[in-house]
Amino acid sequence: MKQLRVALLAVIVSVCGTAPLNTRIVGGEDAAAGTWPWQASLHNSFGHFCGGSLINNEWILTAAHCFSSPTGFIVYLGRDTQQSLNPNEVSRTLSRVIRHENYSSTTNDNDIALLQLSSSVEFNNFIRPCCLAADGSVFPGGTSCWVTGWGDIRSGVSLPSPQRLQEVNVPIVTNSDCSNSYGGITDNMICAGLTEGGKDSCQGDSGGPLVSKNDSIWVLAGVVSFGNGCAEPNFPGVYARVSQYQSWINSFIATNRPGFVSFQADSSLTTGAAPFVSMSLLLTVLPVIFSVFVLS
């Protein structure tokens, strides 16, 4: 049994973060099938409502705010579109939903959850786990990341048929700059977006992955959490910072644990974008009222 556990762990570490069909270098919109093989689509009785990331052969990492009850959900993996045939997909129900015990719906802190599948899945080019950012990983401002999902293409506008998985390239925004826009940004959060807006996650993307490439390995940096509108100027998207939760995740996954990778930013992987400029000074002068809402 011990040898089997060691073998399973070796398999997870060897395949996590690898995407044989991913040839993306610069931005795009539609993601080709298999580009992001860890992407999960979470469904309730109304259809797709949140995203998630496969982290081993039976666990999904997603956002705590996606779940108010533990039953009635289906997870799809290997899915390309929401309205066409998906020959590479598999589906599972859930045997367990674990929301972080310190999740706050008021502050959005600790917006992270684990989902245990009803049975394990087999890995292939279209279904495989993402590596996770290990404790102590650092994502400097400007680090190039990708966020994926089937959410709205802008506030109140649904993804058009056939609703193919979308991808967008965004740079990391430092927590200090992000705090100037929102306030209340904690060490458990990580931000990404453009000063001018136009690229972001949106409603329906919640729980999905924010990934960055570490050499040849894709590493999960964040879980889509909340924002002010979608792709609004000076308001980056906010994500749960995965590296803060290595111990928490491992406390529930005792065997066949996910692959954690210490992320070290490479200068070649930064966007070269201008520093993020906040509207905080304008907000202290003008009586602007805005609402921060959860992207679900």
Secondary structure, DSSP 8 states (H G I E B T S, - for coil): -HHHHHHHHHHHHHHTT--TT----S--SB--TTSSTTEEEEEETTEEEEEEEE-SSSEEEE-GGG-SSSSS-EEEES--BSSS--TT-EEEEEEEEEE-TT--TTT-TT--EEEEESS-----SSS---EEE-TT-B--TTBEEEEEESS-SBTTB---TT-B-EEEEEEEE-HHHHHHHHS---TTEEEE--TT------TT-TT-EEEEEETTEEEEEEEEEEESSSS-TT--EEEEEGGGGHHHHHHH--SS---EE--B--GGGB--------SHHHHHHS------EE--
